[in-house]
């Protein structure tokens, strides 16, 4: 009886280990997909700020944008 229980425990331990490995692989894939879908997450804030500055230089926001979102870039990116 005890031997049978030990066998069942061993089987369950192996199954658990397989599931832990699958979970680790799935979490790793999720991290890779997040980076692939949002590569800006890997960029330092300073570089993002420079990108936004370069895009916005010499341009004014459309009037409807300025009314709807006053100072939105400054709130989101205070280093601008």
mmCIF file of the N, C-alpha and C atoms, coordinates in Angstrom:
data_MODEL
# 
_entry.id   MODEL 
# 
loop_
_atom_site.group_PDB 
_atom_site.id 
_atom_site.type_symbol 
_atom_site.label_atom_id 
_atom_site.label_alt_id 
_atom_site.label_comp_id 
_atom_site.label_asym_id 
_atom_site.label_entity_id 
_atom_site.label_seq_id 
_atom_site.pdbx_PDB_ins_code 
_atom_site.Cartn_x 
_atom_site.Cartn_y 
_atom_site.Cartn_z 
_atom_site.occupancy 
_atom_site.B_iso_or_equiv 
_atom_site.pdbx_formal_charge 
_atom_site.auth_seq_id 
_atom_site.auth_comp_id 
_atom_site.auth_asym_id 
_atom_site.auth_atom_id 
_atom_site.pdbx_PDB_model_num 
ATOM 1   N N  . UNK A 1 1  ? 0.829  -1.195 0.000   1.00 0.00 ? 1  UNK A N  1 
ATOM 2   C CA . UNK A 1 1  ? 0.000  0.000  0.000   1.00 0.00 ? 1  UNK A CA 1 
ATOM 3   C C  . UNK A 1 1  ? 0.878  1.265  0.000   1.00 0.00 ? 1  UNK A C  1 
ATOM 4   N N  . UNK A 1 2  ? 1.869  1.345  0.883   1.00 0.00 ? 2  UNK A N  1 
ATOM 5   C CA . UNK A 1 2  ? 2.752  2.502  0.950   1.00 0.00 ? 2  UNK A CA 1 
ATOM 6   C C  . UNK A 1 2  ? 3.566  2.614  -0.341  1.00 0.00 ? 2  UNK A C  1 
ATOM 7   N N  . UNK A 1 3  ? 3.996  1.493  -0.882  1.00 0.00 ? 3  UNK A N  1 
ATOM 8   C CA . UNK A 1 3  ? 4.765  1.507  -2.128  1.00 0.00 ? 3  UNK A CA 1 
ATOM 9   C C  . UNK A 1 3  ? 3.920  2.086  -3.261  1.00 0.00 ? 3  UNK A C  1 
ATOM 10  N N  . UNK A 1 4  ? 2.678  1.726  -3.307  1.00 0.00 ? 4  UNK A N  1 
ATOM 11  C CA . UNK A 1 4  ? 1.756  2.235  -4.346  1.00 0.00 ? 4  UNK A CA 1 
ATOM 12  C C  . UNK A 1 4  ? 1.583  3.744  -4.207  1.00 0.00 ? 4  UNK A C  1 
ATOM 13  N N  . UNK A 1 5  ? 1.449  4.218  -2.986  1.00 0.00 ? 5  UNK A N  1 
ATOM 14  C CA . UNK A 1 5  ? 1.310  5.658  -2.749  1.00 0.00 ? 5  UNK A CA 1 
ATOM 15  C C  . UNK A 1 5  ? 2.589  6.383  -3.172  1.00 0.00 ? 5  UNK A C  1 
ATOM 16  N N  . UNK A 1 6  ? 3.739  5.798  -2.843  1.00 0.00 ? 6  UNK A N  1 
ATOM 17  C CA . UNK A 1 6  ? 5.011  6.399  -3.257  1.00 0.00 ? 6  UNK A CA 1 
ATOM 18  C C  . UNK A 1 6  ? 5.136  6.461  -4.776  1.00 0.00 ? 6  UNK A C  1 
ATOM 19  N N  . UNK A 1 7  ? 4.662  5.439  -5.470  1.00 0.00 ? 7  UNK A N  1 
ATOM 20  C CA . UNK A 1 7  ? 4.676  5.449  -6.938  1.00 0.00 ? 7  UNK A CA 1 
ATOM 21  C C  . UNK A 1 7  ? 3.799  6.574  -7.484  1.00 0.00 ? 7  UNK A C  1 
ATOM 22  N N  . UNK A 1 8  ? 2.629  6.734  -6.902  1.00 0.00 ? 8  UNK A N  1 
ATOM 23  C CA . UNK A 1 8  ? 1.720  7.800  -7.350  1.00 0.00 ? 8  UNK A CA 1 
ATOM 24  C C  . UNK A 1 8  ? 2.348  9.166  -7.097  1.00 0.00 ? 8  UNK A C  1 
ATOM 25  N N  . UNK A 1 9  ? 2.968  9.330  -5.951  1.00 0.00 ? 9  UNK A N  1 
ATOM 26  C CA . UNK A 1 9  ? 3.633  10.598 -5.634  1.00 0.00 ? 9  UNK A CA 1 
ATOM 27  C C  . UNK A 1 9  ? 4.757  10.868 -6.633  1.00 0.00 ? 9  UNK A C  1 
ATOM 28  N N  . UNK A 1 10 ? 5.520  9.864  -6.982  1.00 0.00 ? 10 UNK A N  1 
ATOM 29  C CA . UNK A 1 10 ? 6.609  10.030 -7.953  1.00 0.00 ? 10 UNK A CA 1 
ATOM 30  C C  . UNK A 1 10 ? 6.073  10.454 -9.316  1.00 0.00 ? 10 UNK A C  1 
ATOM 31  N N  . UNK A 1 11 ? 4.981  9.822  -9.736  1.00 0.00 ? 11 UNK A N  1 
ATOM 32  C CA . UNK A 1 11 ? 4.363  10.182 -11.020 1.00 0.00 ? 11 UNK A CA 1 
ATOM 33  C C  . UNK A 1 11 ? 3.886  11.634 -10.977 1.00 0.00 ? 11 UNK A C  1 
ATOM 34  N N  . UNK A 1 12 ? 3.245  12.013 -9.888  1.00 0.00 ? 12 UNK A N  1 
ATOM 35  C CA . UNK A 1 12 ? 2.738  13.380 -9.760  1.00 0.00 ? 12 UNK A CA 1 
ATOM 36  C C  . UNK A 1 12 ? 3.882  14.396 -9.695  1.00 0.00 ? 12 UNK A C  1 
ATOM 37  N N  . UNK A 1 13 ? 4.969  14.043 -9.048  1.00 0.00 ? 13 UNK A N  1 
ATOM 38  C CA . UNK A 1 13 ? 6.133  14.928 -9.000  1.00 0.00 ? 13 UNK A CA 1 
ATOM 39  C C  . UNK A 1 13 ? 6.710  15.153 -10.394 1.00 0.00 ? 13 UNK A C  1 
ATOM 40  N N  . UNK A 1 14 ? 6.798  14.097 -11.187 1.00 0.00 ? 14 UNK A N  1 
ATOM 41  C CA . UNK A 1 14 ? 7.309  14.240 -12.559 1.00 0.00 ? 14 UNK A CA 1 
ATOM 42  C C  . UNK A 1 14 ? 6.362  15.105 -13.394 1.00 0.00 ? 14 UNK A C  1 
ATOM 43  N N  . UNK A 1 15 ? 5.079  14.871 -13.233 1.00 0.00 ? 15 UNK A N  1 
ATOM 44  C CA . UNK A 1 15 ? 4.090  15.664 -13.978 1.00 0.00 ? 15 UNK A CA 1 
ATOM 45  C C  . UNK A 1 15 ? 4.160  17.132 -13.573 1.00 0.00 ? 15 UNK A C  1 
ATOM 46  N N  . UNK A 1 16 ? 4.315  17.371 -12.286 1.00 0.00 ? 16 UNK A N  1 
ATOM 47  C CA . UNK A 1 16 ? 4.438  18.744 -11.801 1.00 0.00 ? 16 UNK A CA 1 
ATOM 48  C C  . UNK A 1 16 ? 5.667  19.416 -12.407 1.00 0.00 ? 16 UNK A C  1 
ATOM 49  N N  . UNK A 1 17 ? 6.772  18.711 -12.464 1.00 0.00 ? 17 UNK A N  1 
ATOM 50  C CA . UNK A 1 17 ? 7.993  19.274 -13.028 1.00 0.00 ? 17 UNK A CA 1 
ATOM 51  C C  . UNK A 1 17 ? 7.812  19.633 -14.495 1.00 0.00 ? 17 UNK A C  1 
ATOM 52  N N  . UNK A 1 18 ? 7.116  18.786 -15.231 1.00 0.00 ? 18 UNK A N  1 
ATOM 53  C CA . UNK A 1 18 ? 6.840  19.081 -16.641 1.00 0.00 ? 18 UNK A CA 1 
ATOM 54  C C  . UNK A 1 18 ? 6.004  20.346 -16.756 1.00 0.00 ? 18 UNK A C  1 
ATOM 55  N N  . UNK A 1 19 ? 5.005  20.476 -15.902 1.00 0.00 ? 19 UNK A N  1 
ATOM 56  C CA . UNK A 1 19 ? 4.148  21.659 -15.944 1.00 0.00 ? 19 UNK A CA 1 
ATOM 57  C C  . UNK A 1 19 ? 4.910  22.919 -15.552 1.00 0.00 ? 19 UNK A C  1 
ATOM 58  N N  . UNK A 1 20 ? 5.803  22.825 -14.591 1.00 0.00 ? 20 UNK A N  1 
ATOM 59  C CA . UNK A 1 20 ? 6.622  23.977 -14.194 1.00 0.00 ? 20 UNK A CA 1 
ATOM 60  C C  . UNK A 1 20 ? 7.495  24.418 -15.362 1.00 0.00 ? 20 UNK A C  1 
ATOM 61  N N  . UNK A 1 21 ? 8.077  23.479 -16.078 1.00 0.00 ? 21 UNK A N  1 
ATOM 62  C CA . UNK A 1 21 ? 8.908  23.811 -17.233 1.00 0.00 ? 21 UNK A CA 1 
ATOM 63  C C  . UNK A 1 21 ? 8.084  24.444 -18.354 1.00 0.00 ? 21 UNK A C  1 
ATOM 64  N N  . UNK A 1 22 ? 6.882  23.931 -18.581 1.00 0.00 ? 22 UNK A N  1 
ATOM 65  C CA . UNK A 1 22 ? 6.009  24.514 -19.606 1.00 0.00 ? 22 UNK A CA 1 
ATOM 66  C C  . UNK A 1 22 ? 5.617  25.937 -19.234 1.00 0.00 ? 22 UNK A C  1 
ATOM 67  N N  . UNK A 1 23 ? 5.337  26.158 -17.945 1.00 0.00 ? 23 UNK A N  1 
ATOM 68  C CA . UNK A 1 23 ? 4.976  27.500 -17.494 1.00 0.00 ? 23 UNK A CA 1 
ATOM 69  C C  . UNK A 1 23 ? 6.140  28.457 -17.707 1.00 0.00 ? 23 UNK A C  1 
ATOM 70  N N  . UNK A 1 24 ? 7.346  28.032 -17.371 1.00 0.00 ? 24 UNK A N  1 
ATOM 71  C CA . UNK A 1 24 ? 8.526  28.883 -17.554 1.00 0.00 ? 24 UNK A CA 1 
ATOM 72  C C  . UNK A 1 24 ? 8.709  29.236 -19.029 1.00 0.00 ? 24 UNK A C  1 
ATOM 73  N N  . UNK A 1 25 ? 8.518  28.271 -19.896 1.00 0.00 ? 25 UNK A N  1 
ATOM 74  C CA . UNK A 1 25 ? 8.646  28.524 -21.332 1.00 0.00 ? 25 UNK A CA 1 
ATOM 75  C C  . UNK A 1 25 ? 7.567  29.500 -21.805 1.00 0.00 ? 25 UNK A C  1 
ATOM 76  N N  . UNK A 1 26 ? 6.353  29.333 -21.318 1.00 0.00 ? 26 UNK A N  1 
ATOM 77  C CA . UNK A 1 26 ? 5.256  30.226 -21.704 1.00 0.00 ? 26 UNK A CA 1 
ATOM 78  C C  . UNK A 1 26 ? 5.528  31.657 -21.232 1.00 0.00 ? 26 UNK A C  1 
ATOM 79  N N  . UNK A 1 27 ? 6.026  31.812 -20.016 1.00 0.00 ? 27 UNK A N  1 
ATOM 80  C CA . UNK A 1 27 ? 6.340  33.149 -19.503 1.00 0.00 ? 27 UNK A CA 1 
ATOM 81  C C  . UNK A 1 27 ? 7.470  33.795 -20.308 1.00 0.00 ? 27 UNK A C  1 
ATOM 82  N N  . UNK A 1 28 ? 8.424  33.006 -20.713 1.00 0.00 ? 28 UNK A N  1 
ATOM 83  C CA . UNK A 1 28 ? 9.513  33.523 -21.535 1.00 0.00 ? 28 UNK A CA 1 
ATOM 84  C C  . UNK A 1 28 ? 8.979  33.992 -22.891 1.00 0.00 ? 28 UNK A C  1 
ATOM 85  N N  . UNK A 1 29 ? 8.074  33.216 -23.470 1.00 0.00 ? 29 UNK A N  1 
ATOM 86  C CA . UNK A 1 29 ? 7.463  33.622 -24.743 1.00 0.00 ? 29 UNK A CA 1 
ATOM 87  C C  . UNK A 1 29 ? 6.681  34.914 -24.582 1.00 0.00 ? 29 UNK A C  1 
ATOM 88  N N  . UNK A 1 30 ? 5.947  35.039 -23.498 1.00 0.00 ? 30 UNK A N  1 
ATOM 89  C CA . UNK A 1 30 ? 5.168  36.258 -23.260 1.00 0.00 ? 30 UNK A CA 1 
ATOM 90  C C  . UNK A 1 30 ? 6.091  37.462 -23.201 1.00 0.00 ? 30 UNK A C  1 
ATOM 91  N N  . UNK A 1 31 ? 7.214  37.345 -22.516 1.00 0.00 ? 31 UNK A N  1 
ATOM 92  C CA . UNK A 1 31 ? 8.169  38.452 -22.438 1.00 0.00 ? 31 UNK A CA 1 
ATOM 93  C C  . UNK A 1 31 ? 8.705  38.822 -23.817 1.00 0.00 ? 31 UNK A C  1 
ATOM 94  N N  . UNK A 1 32 ? 9.014  37.818 -24.630 1.00 0.00 ? 32 UNK A N  1 
ATOM 95  C CA . UNK A 1 32 ? 9.507  38.097 -25.987 1.00 0.00 ? 32 UNK A CA 1 
ATOM 96  C C  . UNK A 1 32 ? 8.438  38.778 -26.830 1.00 0.00 ? 32 UNK A C  1 
ATOM 97  N N  . UNK A 1 33 ? 7.187  38.335 -26.698 1.00 0.00 ? 33 UNK A N  1 
ATOM 98  C CA . UNK A 1 33 ? 6.100  38.937 -27.477 1.00 0.00 ? 33 UNK A CA 1 
ATOM 99  C C  . UNK A 1 33 ? 5.868  40.379 -27.047 1.00 0.00 ? 33 UNK A C  1 
ATOM 100 N N  . UNK A 1 34 ? 5.970  40.651 -25.751 1.00 0.00 ? 34 UNK A N  1 
ATOM 101 C CA . UNK A 1 34 ? 5.786  42.023 -25.279 1.00 0.00 ? 34 UNK A CA 1 
ATOM 102 C C  . UNK A 1 34 ? 6.823  42.946 -25.904 1.00 0.00 ? 34 UNK A C  1 
ATOM 103 N N  . UNK A 1 35 ? 8.057  42.501 -25.959 1.00 0.00 ? 35 UNK A N  1 
ATOM 104 C CA . UNK A 1 35 ? 9.116  43.315 -26.550 1.00 0.00 ? 35 UNK A CA 1 
ATOM 105 C C  . UNK A 1 35 ? 8.879  43.470 -28.051 1.00 0.00 ? 35 UNK A C  1 
ATOM 106 N N  . UNK A 1 36 ? 8.473  42.401 -28.700 1.00 0.00 ? 36 UNK A N  1 
ATOM 107 C CA . UNK A 1 36 ? 8.243  42.467 -30.149 1.00 0.00 ? 36 UNK A CA 1 
ATOM 108 C C  . UNK A 1 36 ? 7.087  43.405 -30.477 1.00 0.00 ? 36 UNK A C  1 
ATOM 109 N N  . UNK A 1 37 ? 6.054  43.384 -29.656 1.00 0.00 ? 37 UNK A N  1 
ATOM 110 C CA . UNK A 1 37 ? 4.889  44.222 -29.913 1.00 0.00 ? 37 UNK A CA 1 
ATOM 111 C C  . UNK A 1 37 ? 5.088  45.652 -29.424 1.00 0.00 ? 37 UNK A C  1 
ATOM 112 N N  . UNK A 1 38 ? 5.975  45.854 -28.496 1.00 0.00 ? 38 UNK A N  1 
ATOM 113 C CA . UNK A 1 38 ? 6.216  47.188 -27.950 1.00 0.00 ? 38 UNK A CA 1 
ATOM 114 C C  . UNK A 1 38 ? 7.720  47.405 -27.775 1.00 0.00 ? 38 UNK A C  1 
ATOM 115 N N  . UNK A 1 39 ? 8.469  47.537 -28.876 1.00 0.00 ? 39 UNK A N  1 
ATOM 116 C CA . UNK A 1 39 ? 9.926  47.665 -28.766 1.00 0.00 ? 39 UNK A CA 1 
ATOM 117 C C  . UNK A 1 39 ? 10.364 48.926 -28.033 1.00 0.00 ? 39 UNK A C  1 
ATOM 118 N N  . UNK A 1 40 ? 9.492  49.927 -27.941 1.00 0.00 ? 40 UNK A N  1 
ATOM 119 C CA . UNK A 1 40 ? 9.865  51.147 -27.238 1.00 0.00 ? 40 UNK A CA 1 
ATOM 120 C C  . UNK A 1 40 ? 10.125 50.907 -25.752 1.00 0.00 ? 40 UNK A C  1 
ATOM 121 N N  . UNK A 1 41 ? 9.669  49.786 -25.229 1.00 0.00 ? 41 UNK A N  1 
ATOM 122 C CA . UNK A 1 41 ? 9.901  49.487 -23.812 1.00 0.00 ? 41 UNK A CA 1 
ATOM 123 C C  . UNK A 1 41 ? 11.383 49.282 -23.513 1.00 0.00 ? 41 UNK A C  1 
ATOM 124 N N  . UNK A 1 42 ? 12.149 48.941 -24.515 1.00 0.00 ? 42 UNK A N  1 
ATOM 125 C CA . UNK A 1 42 ? 13.574 48.713 -24.323 1.00 0.00 ? 42 UNK A CA 1 
ATOM 126 C C  . UNK A 1 42 ? 14.389 50.004 -24.459 1.00 0.00 ? 42 UNK A C  1 
ATOM 127 N N  . UNK A 1 43 ? 13.754 51.060 -24.966 1.00 0.00 ? 43 UNK A N  1 
ATOM 128 C CA . UNK A 1 43 ? 14.483 52.311 -25.158 1.00 0.00 ? 43 UNK A CA 1 
ATOM 129 C C  . UNK A 1 43 ? 14.512 53.126 -23.869 1.00 0.00 ? 43 UNK A C  1 
ATOM 130 N N  . UNK A 1 44 ? 15.641 53.748 -23.575 1.00 0.00 ? 44 UNK A N  1 
ATOM 131 C CA . UNK A 1 44 ? 15.695 54.637 -22.407 1.00 0.00 ? 44 UNK A CA 1 
ATOM 132 C C  . UNK A 1 44 ? 14.776 55.844 -22.610 1.00 0.00 ? 44 UNK A C  1 
ATOM 133 N N  . UNK A 1 45 ? 14.293 56.396 -21.517 1.00 0.00 ? 45 UNK A N  1 
ATOM 134 C CA . UNK A 1 45 ? 13.378 57.537 -21.580 1.00 0.00 ? 45 UNK A CA 1 
ATOM 135 C C  . UNK A 1 45 ? 14.001 58.720 -22.311 1.00 0.00 ? 45 UNK A C  1 
ATOM 136 N N  . UNK A 1 46 ? 15.294 58.912 -22.140 1.00 0.00 ? 46 UNK A N  1 
ATOM 137 C CA . UNK A 1 46 ? 15.961 60.040 -22.779 1.00 0.00 ? 46 UNK A CA 1 
ATOM 138 C C  . UNK A 1 46 ? 15.885 59.944 -24.299 1.00 0.00 ? 46 UNK A C  1 
ATOM 139 N N  . UNK A 1 47 ? 16.061 58.741 -24.827 1.00 0.00 ? 47 UNK A N  1 
ATOM 140 C CA . UNK A 1 47 ? 15.994 58.555 -26.284 1.00 0.00 ? 47 UNK A CA 1 
ATOM 141 C C  . UNK A 1 47 ? 14.569 58.786 -26.773 1.00 0.00 ? 47 UNK A C  1 
ATOM 142 N N  . UNK A 1 48 ? 13.592 58.253 -26.049 1.00 0.00 ? 48 UNK A N  1 
ATOM 143 C CA . UNK A 1 48 ? 12.200 58.503 -26.435 1.00 0.00 ? 48 UNK A CA 1 
ATOM 144 C C  . UNK A 1 48 ? 11.899 59.999 -26.426 1.00 0.00 ? 48 UNK A C  1 
ATOM 145 N N  . UNK A 1 49 ? 12.400 60.686 -25.416 1.00 0.00 ? 49 UNK A N  1 
ATOM 146 C CA . UNK A 1 49 ? 12.195 62.137 -25.342 1.00 0.00 ? 49 UNK A CA 1 
ATOM 147 C C  . UNK A 1 49 ? 12.778 62.852 -26.536 1.00 0.00 ? 49 UNK A C  1 
ATOM 148 N N  . UNK A 1 50 ? 13.982 62.443 -26.947 1.00 0.00 ? 50 UNK A N  1 
ATOM 149 C CA . UNK A 1 50 ? 14.605 63.062 -28.115 1.00 0.00 ? 50 UNK A CA 1 
ATOM 150 C C  . UNK A 1 50 ? 13.809 62.778 -29.383 1.00 0.00 ? 50 UNK A C  1 
ATOM 151 N N  . UNK A 1 51 ? 13.289 61.578 -29.500 1.00 0.00 ? 51 UNK A N  1 
ATOM 152 C CA . UNK A 1 51 ? 12.466 61.236 -30.671 1.00 0.00 ? 51 UNK A CA 1 
ATOM 153 C C  . UNK A 1 51 ? 11.247 62.143 -30.731 1.00 0.00 ? 51 UNK A C  1 
ATOM 154 N N  . UNK A 1 52 ? 10.563 62.302 -29.595 1.00 0.00 ? 52 UNK A N  1 
ATOM 155 C CA . UNK A 1 52 ? 9.382  63.164 -29.581 1.00 0.00 ? 52 UNK A CA 1 
ATOM 156 C C  . UNK A 1 52 ? 9.753  64.618 -29.845 1.00 0.00 ? 52 UNK A C  1 
ATOM 157 N N  . UNK A 1 53 ? 10.881 65.070 -29.304 1.00 0.00 ? 53 UNK A N  1 
ATOM 158 C CA . UNK A 1 53 ? 11.313 66.444 -29.565 1.00 0.00 ? 53 UNK A CA 1 
ATOM 159 C C  . UNK A 1 53 ? 11.566 66.657 -31.050 1.00 0.00 ? 53 UNK A C  1 
ATOM 160 N N  . UNK A 1 54 ? 12.281 65.723 -31.669 1.00 0.00 ? 54 UNK A N  1 
ATOM 161 C CA . UNK A 1 54 ? 12.597 65.858 -33.095 1.00 0.00 ? 54 UNK A CA 1 
ATOM 162 C C  . UNK A 1 54 ? 11.333 65.849 -33.948 1.00 0.00 ? 54 UNK A C  1 
ATOM 163 N N  . UNK A 1 55 ? 10.383 65.034 -33.566 1.00 0.00 ? 55 UNK A N  1 
ATOM 164 C CA . UNK A 1 55 ? 9.128  64.973 -34.326 1.00 0.00 ? 55 UNK A CA 1 
ATOM 165 C C  . UNK A 1 55 ? 8.308  66.242 -34.154 1.00 0.00 ? 55 UNK A C  1 
ATOM 166 N N  . UNK A 1 56 ? 8.388  66.852 -32.985 1.00 0.00 ? 56 UNK A N  1 
ATOM 167 C CA . UNK A 1 56 ? 7.548  68.007 -32.686 1.00 0.00 ? 56 UNK A CA 1 
ATOM 168 C C  . UNK A 1 56 ? 8.205  69.337 -33.033 1.00 0.00 ? 56 UNK A C  1 
ATOM 169 N N  . UNK A 1 57 ? 9.504  69.352 -33.330 1.00 0.00 ? 57 UNK A N  1 
ATOM 170 C CA . UNK A 1 57 ? 10.194 70.629 -33.597 1.00 0.00 ? 57 UNK A CA 1 
ATOM 171 C C  . UNK A 1 57 ? 9.591  71.328 -34.811 1.00 0.00 ? 57 UNK A C  1 
ATOM 172 N N  . UNK A 1 58 ? 9.253  72.589 -34.601 1.00 0.00 ? 58 UNK A N  1 
ATOM 173 C CA . UNK A 1 58 ? 8.736  73.389 -35.702 1.00 0.00 ? 58 UNK A CA 1 
ATOM 174 C C  . UNK A 1 58 ? 7.305  73.081 -36.070 1.00 0.00 ? 58 UNK A C  1 
ATOM 175 N N  . UNK A 1 59 ? 6.672  72.233 -35.307 1.00 0.00 ? 59 UNK A N  1 
ATOM 176 C CA . UNK A 1 59 ? 5.278  71.896 -35.604 1.00 0.00 ? 59 UNK A CA 1 
ATOM 177 C C  . UNK A 1 59 ? 4.424  72.229 -34.394 1.00 0.00 ? 59 UNK A C  1 
ATOM 178 N N  . UNK A 1 60 ? 3.238  72.697 -34.678 1.00 0.00 ? 60 UNK A N  1 
ATOM 179 C CA . UNK A 1 60 ? 2.309  72.942 -33.583 1.00 0.00 ? 60 UNK A CA 1 
ATOM 180 C C  . UNK A 1 60 ? 1.241  71.860 -33.625 1.00 0.00 ? 60 UNK A C  1 
ATOM 181 N N  . UNK A 1 61 ? 0.720  71.560 -32.473 1.00 0.00 ? 61 UNK A N  1 
ATOM 182 C CA . UNK A 1 61 ? -0.345 70.558 -32.406 1.00 0.00 ? 61 UNK A CA 1 
ATOM 183 C C  . UNK A 1 61 ? -1.585 71.113 -33.096 1.00 0.00 ? 61 UNK A C  1 
ATOM 184 N N  . UNK A 1 62 ? -2.345 70.281 -33.769 1.00 0.00 ? 62 UNK A N  1 
ATOM 185 C CA . UNK A 1 62 ? -3.601 70.744 -34.361 1.00 0.00 ? 62 UNK A CA 1 
ATOM 186 C C  . UNK A 1 62 ? -4.475 71.353 -33.275 1.00 0.00 ? 62 UNK A C  1 
ATOM 187 N N  . UNK A 1 63 ? -5.257 72.372 -33.612 1.00 0.00 ? 63 UNK A N  1 
ATOM 188 C CA . UNK A 1 63 ? -6.066 73.052 -32.597 1.00 0.00 ? 63 UNK A CA 1 
ATOM 189 C C  . UNK A 1 63 ? -6.966 72.109 -31.798 1.00 0.00 ? 63 UNK A C  1 
ATOM 190 N N  . UNK A 1 64 ? -7.581 71.148 -32.478 1.00 0.00 ? 64 UNK A N  1 
ATOM 191 C CA . UNK A 1 64 ? -8.475 70.240 -31.741 1.00 0.00 ? 64 UNK A CA 1 
ATOM 192 C C  . UNK A 1 64 ? -7.698 69.390 -30.746 1.00 0.00 ? 64 UNK A C  1 
ATOM 193 N N  . UNK A 1 65 ? -6.477 69.042 -31.088 1.00 0.00 ? 65 UNK A N  1 
ATOM 194 C CA . UNK A 1 65 ? -5.644 68.258 -30.179 1.00 0.00 ? 65 UNK A CA 1 
ATOM 195 C C  . UNK A 1 65 ? -5.265 69.099 -28.961 1.00 0.00 ? 65 UNK A C  1 
ATOM 196 N N  . UNK A 1 66 ? -4.874 70.350 -29.218 1.00 0.00 ? 66 UNK A N  1 
ATOM 197 C CA . UNK A 1 66 ? -4.474 71.233 -28.122 1.00 0.00 ? 66 UNK A CA 1 
ATOM 198 C C  . UNK A 1 66 ? -5.627 71.481 -27.164 1.00 0.00 ? 66 UNK A C  1 
ATOM 199 N N  . UNK A 1 67 ? -6.839 71.582 -27.687 1.00 0.00 ? 67 UNK A N  1 
ATOM 200 C CA . UNK A 1 67 ? -7.996 71.793 -26.806 1.00 0.00 ? 67 UNK A CA 1 
ATOM 201 C C  . UNK A 1 67 ? -8.313 70.540 -25.998 1.00 0.00 ? 67 UNK A C  1 
ATOM 202 N N  . UNK A 1 68 ? -8.217 69.389 -26.644 1.00 0.00 ? 68 UNK A N  1 
ATOM 203 C CA . UNK A 1 68 ? -8.572 68.142 -25.964 1.00 0.00 ? 68 UNK A CA 1 
ATOM 204 C C  . UNK A 1 68 ? -7.514 67.690 -24.966 1.00 0.00 ? 68 UNK A C  1 
ATOM 205 N N  . UNK A 1 69 ? -6.258 67.905 -25.327 1.00 0.00 ? 69 UNK A N  1 
ATOM 206 C CA . UNK A 1 69 ? -5.162 67.380 -24.512 1.00 0.00 ? 69 UNK A CA 1 
ATOM 207 C C  . UNK A 1 69 ? -4.118 68.457 -24.231 1.00 0.00 ? 69 UNK A C  1 
ATOM 208 N N  . UNK A 1 70 ? -4.472 69.471 -23.479 1.00 0.00 ? 70 UNK A N  1 
ATOM 209 C CA . UNK A 1 70 ? -3.474 70.504 -23.214 1.00 0.00 ? 70 UNK A CA 1 
ATOM 210 C C  . UNK A 1 70 ? -2.317 69.946 -22.385 1.00 0.00 ? 70 UNK A C  1 
ATOM 211 N N  . UNK A 1 71 ? -1.135 70.256 -22.816 1.00 0.00 ? 71 UNK A N  1 
ATOM 212 C CA . UNK A 1 71 ? 0.096  69.859 -22.129 1.00 0.00 ? 71 UNK A CA 1 
ATOM 213 C C  . UNK A 1 71 ? 0.206  68.345 -21.941 1.00 0.00 ? 71 UNK A C  1 
ATOM 214 N N  . UNK A 1 72 ? -0.437 67.578 -22.787 1.00 0.00 ? 72 UNK A N  1 
ATOM 215 C CA . UNK A 1 72 ? -0.431 66.122 -22.590 1.00 0.00 ? 72 UNK A CA 1 
ATOM 216 C C  . UNK A 1 72 ? 0.964  65.531 -22.710 1.00 0.00 ? 72 UNK A C  1 
ATOM 217 N N  . UNK A 1 73 ? 1.750  66.005 -23.670 1.00 0.00 ? 73 UNK A N  1 
ATOM 218 C CA . UNK A 1 73 ? 3.089  65.451 -23.812 1.00 0.00 ? 73 UNK A CA 1 
ATOM 219 C C  . UNK A 1 73 ? 3.973  65.823 -22.629 1.00 0.00 ? 73 UNK A C  1 
ATOM 220 N N  . UNK A 1 74 ? 3.752  67.003 -22.084 1.00 0.00 ? 74 UNK A N  1 
ATOM 221 C CA . UNK A 1 74 ? 4.560  67.414 -20.940 1.00 0.00 ? 74 UNK A CA 1 
ATOM 222 C C  . UNK A 1 74 ? 4.205  66.582 -19.721 1.00 0.00 ? 74 UNK A C  1 
ATOM 223 N N  . UNK A 1 75 ? 2.949  66.219 -19.587 1.00 0.00 ? 75 UNK A N  1 
ATOM 224 C CA . UNK A 1 75 ? 2.533  65.390 -18.450 1.00 0.00 ? 75 UNK A CA 1 
ATOM 225 C C  . UNK A 1 75 ? 3.069  63.980 -18.621 1.00 0.00 ? 75 UNK A C  1 
ATOM 226 N N  . UNK A 1 76 ? 2.976  63.451 -19.819 1.00 0.00 ? 76 UNK A N  1 
ATOM 227 C CA . UNK A 1 76 ? 3.424  62.084 -20.065 1.00 0.00 ? 76 UNK A CA 1 
ATOM 228 C C  . UNK A 1 76 ? 4.948  62.008 -20.080 1.00 0.00 ? 76 UNK A C  1 
ATOM 229 N N  . UNK A 1 77 ? 5.569  63.003 -20.722 1.00 0.00 ? 77 UNK A N  1 
ATOM 230 C CA . UNK A 1 77 ? 7.029  63.016 -20.849 1.00 0.00 ? 77 UNK A CA 1 
ATOM 231 C C  . UNK A 1 77 ? 7.568  64.307 -20.233 1.00 0.00 ? 77 UNK A C  1 
ATOM 232 N N  . UNK A 1 78 ? 7.708  64.383 -18.924 1.00 0.00 ? 78 UNK A N  1 
ATOM 233 C CA . UNK A 1 78 ? 8.095  65.631 -18.265 1.00 0.00 ? 78 UNK A CA 1 
ATOM 234 C C  . UNK A 1 78 ? 9.482  66.123 -18.646 1.00 0.00 ? 78 UNK A C  1 
ATOM 235 N N  . UNK A 1 79 ? 10.326 65.293 -19.241 1.00 0.00 ? 79 UNK A N  1 
ATOM 236 C CA . UNK A 1 79 ? 11.666 65.738 -19.598 1.00 0.00 ? 79 UNK A CA 1 
ATOM 237 C C  . UNK A 1 79 ? 11.684 66.524 -20.897 1.00 0.00 ? 79 UNK A C  1 
ATOM 238 N N  . UNK A 1 80 ? 10.527 66.620 -21.605 1.00 0.00 ? 80 UNK A N  1 
ATOM 239 C CA . UNK A 1 80 ? 10.480 67.386 -22.847 1.00 0.00 ? 80 UNK A CA 1 
ATOM 240 C C  . UNK A 1 80 ? 10.589 68.865 -22.567 1.00 0.00 ? 80 UNK A C  1 
# 
